[in-house]
Amino acid sequence: MLWYRVFNDGDYRDFNTFAEAESYYDLCLMQRWQDYKDNDILDWEEDKQWFDLSIVKMETILTPAD
């Protein structure tokens, strides 16, 4: 079994395809950028490297039924 997990600030959501995960990731990143813009925070390029936002490919290798 294979799926994709998007982590976002200690929370996560699972998706069946990479395209779905990437779309959600882009949405989260855009929301953060909008927050920076609305609050006149100027360090976007520097700060985004520290965001807890990622896509991870998940795979079930072994289950008790195996």
N, C-alpha and C positions, 0 to 999 in steps of 0.2 A: 504494500500500500504506500502511496506517495502523495504528499500534499505540501502546501507552502504556508508558512506561518509568518505574519507580520507582527513584530514586536514594536510597541509604542509606549514609552514611559512606564514600563512595568506591567503593561497589559498586552494582550495579544488577540489576534483573530486568525482563524484558519481559512484557507481557500483551496479549491480543487485544482486550479490552474495558476500558472505563473502570471498570466495576463491579468487575472482578477487580483492577485496579490500586488502586482505592480501598480495597478490602478488605485487600489486603496492606499498604498505607500505614497504615491504621488499626491493623493488627496490630503493625507496627513501632513506632508511636507508643505503643501500649498497653504494649509490652515496655519501652520507655524509661521510661514513667511508673512501671511496677512496679519497675524498678531504682532509681528515685529514692525511691520509697516504702520499699523494702527497706533502703536505705542511709541513710534519714533525711535526705535532701537537701531543703532547704526552698525552693530557688529555681526550682521547676518553671516557673511562668509567665514568669519573666524568661529562663530558660535555653532554653526551647523555641524561641525565635525564632532561636537560633544553630545549631540542629540542621541537619545536612546531610541533609534528608529532603524529597523532592519528587516530584510526578508531572509528567511531561512528555509531551505529545502529540507523537509522532514521525510523520513522513510521508516516503515516498520520492517525490521530485519528478522525478528524472531518472535513468535507468539507461543503461548502455552499449547495451542493446538498443533504446532509443528512438531 
